[in-house]
Amino acid sequence: MEQRHKYLIKQGDNLFGKRSSLLSYWQEIADNFYPERADFTTTRYLGEDFASNLDTSYPILARRDLGNAFSSMLRNGEWFTVGTADKVEQDDEAANGWLEAKTSVQRRAMYDKDAQFMRATKEGDHDYAAFGQCVISVEMYFSPANGQQLLYRNWHLRDCAWGETVDGQTLPFHRKWKATAAEIKQQFPNTTHKDVANCLKDDPFKKFNVRHIVVRASDYEGDYPGKGRTPYVSIFIDVDNDHVLEERGSWTKIYTIPRWQTVSGSQYAFSPATVAALPDARLLQAMTFTLLTAGENAVNPPLIGVQDAIRSDMQVFPGGFTAVDAEYDERLGEVLRPLIKETRSLPIGFEMIRDSRSLLAEAFFLNRLNLPQPTGDMTAYEVNQRIQEYVRQAMPLFEPMEADYNGSICEDTFTILMRNGAFGPVSAMPESLSSAQIQFQFVSPIKEAAERAKGDQLVGALGLVQQMAPLDPMAPAIIDARTALRDALHGIGVESRWLRSEEDVQQIEISQQQQQQQKALLESVSQGAQIAEQIGGAAKAMDEGFAGMTENA
């Protein structure tokens, strides 16, 4: 194997070695919040009771609710549209039509059942909630049944390690893969090592250590397909046999690694939810165990008895009979009695558990996921203020995910589809978009709530203008009514296609003005004709009167 490939293996070993202590922390988090993922430092087997070490499931439920909230808040319905950074499509019907059509194409490709987008993001959401990051690959995959198609996959953090460039990219990236001889032969039929090929007959399920590496092209030397054109390089190496299976250029980083909360000096992120909740989760497990033991002692207490007075085994089950020596004098004390009778401390234990659960719910932001419920008769201003408070609390939680998570996946998907001809020939793209920077716009309930508040703001502004109009007749002219109404209509969810464009409104306005002018002209002509008729009648009457006077004279 060439020197550069050996260097890459050493680079990956160094990254995995430095990250080894982090696995213990991830294991602790998984044991408490995500037991089905708790195989960072241990091996899980099918059929194993994942949560056998826990006494309460509340920490798991808190993580589950937060992980499920990510998809419902950020990927609900038609949650993205393709646009441009400089908004050129707003004034260009051809560009706008092309972008709308490609949005539909990309949405269909992503949600195709064989692409497994929903599965990958669902797994990634729960990794993100528990560990503060996830690894999702986006690539074009050749399926013998369907041909070329998109494929999304979520990878175990245990098998992945990465560095961080000076500009914040998660590169170089290394992923360990325990692949069978059959899998290697299927994916790399022309470059499989001879030792792997020899196993196909006798032991096709023998596993080999394979490493997938993604680096920037500027950091990699050597000849490969796409060199000089693509910004990244993808390399598969059979580590056990020191053999390169594949090296090719890539237009994307392949792996999207959204990171929640980062700290300086570390390329790995943390989940602020589990960081805050881990002490309370440990405490809740201990308190629950203690309270369960106390409760069991209260309803089924340990017994104490006089040894020589009891003549049979104690049968404390319903209908049981315990024989007692007839000569024993009960005045010396009960022959059999509960050892523990005190239960006054149980309510205190329940109160402590409720307090720990409320702290866990707050740590997982469960108190910020829903819109505040209205109380009593609230004015529009009060409703608007409550919505604004909700947006201020929820936006820092979900907004970073739109760029690092949804945005990265959508951008990589767009690039892959564009490069593979899914959007048609490049020559069909409108000229105004050829040099424009593609940018995705996202729709979420939080943004909808923020936009919906514009309607309340408009109502409040109109009320203020109405109050000021008697003092200043020009007060109504301050508000641009059309712009304000459009923003308010968008805020309450009115579809853009339901609204006429500004050009159409202006044409209607001009047409109405022309109609009014024509009507005014016709009315003016009609009035003139009436006046002329009246003048003519008066002149005729004068002429007739003058003629009569002449005849009389």
HUCORTA-V619386 format. One record per residue. RES is the residue in three letters. BURIAL is # if it has 16 or more other C-alpha atoms within 10 Angstrom, else .. D_LAST is the distance of its C-alpha to the last C-alpha in Angstrom with 2 decimals. Layout:
# HUCORTA-V619386
res->(RES,RES)
burial->(BURIAL,BURIAL)
d_last->(D_LAST,D_LAST)
This chain:
# HUCORTA-V619386
res->(MET,GLU,GLN,ARG,HIS,LYS,TYR,LEU,ILE,LYS,GLN,GLY,ASP,ASN,LEU,PHE,GLY,LYS,ARG,SER,SER,LEU,LEU,SER,TYR,TRP,GLN,GLU,ILE,ALA,ASP,ASN,PHE,TYR,PRO,GLU,ARG,ALA,ASP,PHE,THR,THR,THR,ARG,TYR,LEU,GLY,GLU,ASP,PHE,ALA,SER,ASN,LEU,ASP,THR,SER,TYR,PRO,ILE,LEU,ALA,ARG,ARG,ASP,LEU,GLY,ASN,ALA,PHE,SER,SER,MET,LEU,ARG,ASN,GLY,GLU,TRP,PHE,THR,VAL,GLY,THR,ALA,ASP,LYS,VAL,GLU,GLN,ASP,ASP,GLU,ALA,ALA,ASN,GLY,TRP,LEU,GLU,ALA,LYS,THR,SER,VAL,GLN,ARG,ARG,ALA,MET,TYR,ASP,LYS,ASP,ALA,GLN,PHE,MET,ARG,ALA,THR,LYS,GLU,GLY,ASP,HIS,ASP,TYR,ALA,ALA,PHE,GLY,GLN,CYS,VAL,ILE,SER,VAL,GLU,MET,TYR,PHE,SER,PRO,ALA,ASN,GLY,GLN,GLN,LEU,LEU,TYR,ARG,ASN,TRP,HIS,LEU,ARG,ASP,CYS,ALA,TRP,GLY,GLU,THR,VAL,ASP,GLY,GLN,THR,LEU,PRO,PHE,HIS,ARG,LYS,TRP,LYS,ALA,THR,ALA,ALA,GLU,ILE,LYS,GLN,GLN,PHE,PRO,ASN,THR,THR,HIS,LYS,ASP,VAL,ALA,ASN,CYS,LEU,LYS,ASP,ASP,PRO,PHE,LYS,LYS,PHE,ASN,VAL,ARG,HIS,ILE,VAL,VAL,ARG,ALA,SER,ASP,TYR,GLU,GLY,ASP,TYR,PRO,GLY,LYS,GLY,ARG,THR,PRO,TYR,VAL,SER,ILE,PHE,ILE,ASP,VAL,ASP,ASN,ASP,HIS,VAL,LEU,GLU,GLU,ARG,GLY,SER,TRP,THR,LYS,ILE,TYR,THR,ILE,PRO,ARG,TRP,GLN,THR,VAL,SER,GLY,SER,GLN,TYR,ALA,PHE,SER,PRO,ALA,THR,VAL,ALA,ALA,LEU,PRO,ASP,ALA,ARG,LEU,LEU,GLN,ALA,MET,THR,PHE,THR,LEU,LEU,THR,ALA,GLY,GLU,ASN,ALA,VAL,ASN,PRO,PRO,LEU,ILE,GLY,VAL,GLN,ASP,ALA,ILE,ARG,SER,ASP,MET,GLN,VAL,PHE,PRO,GLY,GLY,PHE,THR,ALA,VAL,ASP,ALA,GLU,TYR,ASP,GLU,ARG,LEU,GLY,GLU,VAL,LEU,ARG,PRO,LEU,ILE,LYS,GLU,THR,ARG,SER,LEU,PRO,ILE,GLY,PHE,GLU,MET,ILE,ARG,ASP,SER,ARG,SER,LEU,LEU,ALA,GLU,ALA,PHE,PHE,LEU,ASN,ARG,LEU,ASN,LEU,PRO,GLN,PRO,THR,GLY,ASP,MET,THR,ALA,TYR,GLU,VAL,ASN,GLN,ARG,ILE,GLN,GLU,TYR,VAL,ARG,GLN,ALA,MET,PRO,LEU,PHE,GLU,PRO,MET,GLU,ALA,ASP,TYR,ASN,GLY,SER,ILE,CYS,GLU,ASP,THR,PHE,THR,ILE,LEU,MET,ARG,ASN,GLY,ALA,PHE,GLY,PRO,VAL,SER,ALA,MET,PRO,GLU,SER,LEU,SER,SER,ALA,GLN,ILE,GLN,PHE,GLN,PHE,VAL,SER,PRO,ILE,LYS,GLU,ALA,ALA,GLU,ARG,ALA,LYS,GLY,ASP,GLN,LEU,VAL,GLY,ALA,LEU,GLY,LEU,VAL,GLN,GLN,MET,ALA,PRO,LEU,ASP,PRO,MET,ALA,PRO,ALA,ILE,ILE,ASP,ALA,ARG,THR,ALA,LEU,ARG,ASP,ALA,LEU,HIS,GLY,ILE,GLY,VAL,GLU,SER,ARG,TRP,LEU,ARG,SER,GLU,GLU,ASP,VAL,GLN,GLN,ILE,GLU,ILE,SER,GLN,GLN,GLN,GLN,GLN,GLN,GLN,LYS,ALA,LEU,LEU,GLU,SER,VAL,SER,GLN,GLY,ALA,GLN,ILE,ALA,GLU,GLN,ILE,GLY,GLY,ALA,ALA,LYS,ALA,MET,ASP,GLU,GLY,PHE,ALA,GLY,MET,THR,GLU,ASN,ALA)
burial->(.,.,.,.,#,.,.,#,#,.,#,#,.,.,#,#,.,.,#,.,.,.,.,.,.,#,#,#,#,#,#,#,#,#,#,.,#,#,#,#,.,.,.,.,.,.,.,.,.,#,#,.,.,#,.,#,.,#,#,#,.,#,#,#,#,#,#,.,#,#,.,.,#,#,#,.,.,.,#,#,#,#,#,#,.,.,.,.,#,.,.,.,.,.,#,#,.,#,#,.,.,#,#,.,.,#,#,.,#,#,.,.,.,.,#,#,#,#,.,#,#,#,#,#,#,#,#,#,#,#,#,#,#,#,#,#,#,#,#,#,.,.,.,.,.,.,.,.,#,#,#,#,#,#,#,#,#,#,.,#,#,#,#,.,.,.,.,.,.,#,#,#,#,#,#,#,#,.,#,#,#,#,#,#,#,.,.,.,.,.,.,#,#,.,.,#,#,.,#,.,.,.,.,#,.,.,#,#,.,#,#,#,#,#,#,#,#,.,.,.,.,.,.,.,.,#,#,.,.,#,#,#,#,#,#,#,#,#,#,.,.,.,#,#,#,#,#,#,#,#,#,#,#,#,#,#,#,#,#,#,.,.,.,.,.,.,#,#,#,#,#,#,#,#,#,.,#,#,.,#,#,.,.,#,#,.,#,#,.,.,#,.,.,#,.,.,#,#,.,.,.,.,.,.,.,.,.,.,#,#,.,.,.,.,.,.,.,.,.,.,.,.,.,#,.,.,.,.,.,.,.,.,.,.,#,#,.,.,.,.,.,.,.,.,.,.,.,.,#,.,.,#,#,.,.,#,#,.,#,#,#,#,#,#,#,#,.,#,#,.,#,.,.,.,.,.,.,.,.,.,.,.,#,#,.,#,#,#,.,#,#,.,.,#,.,.,.,#,#,#,#,#,#,.,#,#,#,#,#,#,#,#,#,#,.,#,#,#,.,.,.,.,#,.,.,.,.,.,.,#,.,.,#,.,.,.,.,#,#,#,.,#,#,#,#,#,#,.,#,#,#,#,#,#,#,#,#,#,.,.,.,.,.,.,#,.,.,.,.,.,.,.,.,.,.,.,.,.,.,.,.,.,.,.,.,.,#,#,#,#,#,#,.,.,.,.,.,.,.,.,.,.,.,.,.,.,.,.,.,.,.,.,.,.,.,.,.,.,.,.,.,.,.,.,.,.,.,.,.,.,.,.,.,.,.,.,.,.,.,.,.,.,.,.,.,.,.,.,.,.,.,.,.)
d_last->(138.38,136.76,136.87,133.15,133.44,136.48,134.55,131.75,134.31,135.81,132.35,131.62,135.04,134.31,130.92,132.47,135.38,133.24,131.18,134.22,134.17,130.53,131.60,133.47,130.35,128.26,131.01,130.86,127.09,127.38,130.16,127.94,124.43,124.66,128.05,127.18,126.89,130.07,132.15,132.04,135.71,136.92,136.80,134.86,135.98,134.06,134.33,135.15,133.79,131.53,131.02,134.57,134.92,131.93,131.80,128.02,125.28,122.56,122.78,122.46,119.42,117.77,118.29,117.09,113.83,113.08,113.94,111.72,108.86,108.69,107.56,105.17,103.55,103.52,103.64,101.50,99.08,97.34,98.82,98.32,95.82,96.33,94.19,94.48,95.21,92.07,89.74,88.50,87.81,84.89,82.66,84.36,83.78,86.60,89.07,88.05,88.52,91.91,93.17,92.06,93.81,97.01,96.98,97.14,99.90,102.00,101.53,102.72,105.69,106.75,106.54,108.30,111.28,113.75,112.59,113.90,111.39,111.20,114.99,115.55,112.93,114.10,117.65,116.37,114.31,117.42,119.46,116.68,116.63,120.42,121.46,118.29,118.12,118.40,118.97,116.74,117.00,114.07,115.04,114.53,117.29,118.41,118.96,120.86,118.61,115.18,115.67,114.11,112.63,112.09,114.89,114.88,118.16,119.23,122.60,125.18,125.22,129.01,128.96,126.47,126.79,124.54,124.20,121.18,119.83,118.53,114.95,115.71,116.20,118.88,120.99,123.60,123.68,126.85,127.26,130.57,130.76,133.76,133.25,135.45,136.77,134.54,131.41,132.25,132.87,129.61,127.46,129.39,130.96,131.60,132.89,135.08,138.44,141.47,143.05,139.95,139.87,143.54,142.75,140.32,143.12,145.41,143.22,139.48,138.66,140.58,138.32,137.88,136.28,133.10,130.88,127.17,126.01,122.57,122.35,119.86,120.19,120.62,123.77,125.36,127.13,128.00,126.45,124.41,121.42,118.21,119.88,117.49,114.42,114.90,115.11,117.90,121.15,122.60,126.40,128.60,132.32,135.29,137.15,140.39,140.79,139.19,136.83,133.15,131.29,127.86,125.94,122.33,119.20,116.62,112.95,113.28,115.96,116.43,117.30,114.67,116.27,113.79,115.33,114.25,115.72,117.69,119.83,120.74,123.95,123.81,122.13,122.40,119.89,120.40,118.60,117.51,117.59,121.27,122.33,121.06,122.11,125.65,127.37,125.58,126.43,130.13,129.99,128.21,130.84,133.64,131.99,131.26,134.89,136.13,133.76,134.63,138.30,137.72,135.73,138.45,141.05,139.02,138.78,142.05,144.22,147.63,150.47,153.62,156.58,160.23,162.19,165.22,163.24,161.09,163.06,160.53,157.70,154.60,152.08,148.82,146.56,145.10,147.92,150.64,153.96,156.09,159.65,160.98,164.60,165.22,167.44,164.72,163.74,159.91,160.50,161.35,157.77,155.64,157.41,154.18,151.01,148.02,148.75,145.09,142.98,140.55,136.93,134.94,134.27,132.45,128.98,129.36,130.09,127.00,124.88,126.31,125.57,121.94,121.63,123.08,120.74,117.70,118.90,119.39,115.90,114.49,116.64,115.20,111.60,111.24,109.30,106.63,105.96,103.45,100.08,100.34,99.45,96.56,97.66,95.42,91.71,91.30,88.16,86.97,88.34,91.77,91.90,90.98,93.71,96.31,95.37,95.57,99.01,100.16,98.98,100.75,103.99,103.94,102.53,105.71,107.72,105.76,103.79,106.84,107.69,104.39,105.31,109.11,109.42,106.34,105.06,108.35,108.80,105.25,105.50,108.85,107.56,104.50,106.72,109.13,106.41,104.66,107.93,108.83,105.55,104.29,100.84,100.61,100.83,100.18,97.80,95.43,95.01,91.65,92.06,90.74,93.74,96.42,97.05,95.95,98.48,98.63,98.51,98.70,96.50,98.01,96.59,98.52,97.86,98.32,95.60,93.40,93.93,93.05,89.91,88.96,88.92,85.91,83.73,84.90,84.33,80.74,80.08,81.61,79.61,76.29,77.23,77.96,74.69,72.79,74.49,73.74,70.08,68.85,70.76,69.80,66.68,68.24,71.39,70.37,69.94,73.65,74.84,74.49,73.62,74.24,77.64,78.73,77.68,79.54,82.70,82.48,81.98,84.98,86.92,86.52,87.73,84.54,85.40,83.98,82.91,80.69,78.60,76.09,76.88,74.95,73.43,72.22,70.71,68.93,67.56,66.32,64.74,63.01,61.84,60.45,58.69,57.16,56.05,54.52,52.76,51.44,50.31,48.60,46.95,45.76,44.47,42.70,41.17,40.18,38.61,36.76,35.51,34.30,32.55,31.00,29.92,28.43,26.67,25.46,24.20,22.41,20.84,19.79,18.27,16.36,15.19,14.19,12.33,10.54,9.79,8.56,6.15,5.03,5.34,3.78,0.00)
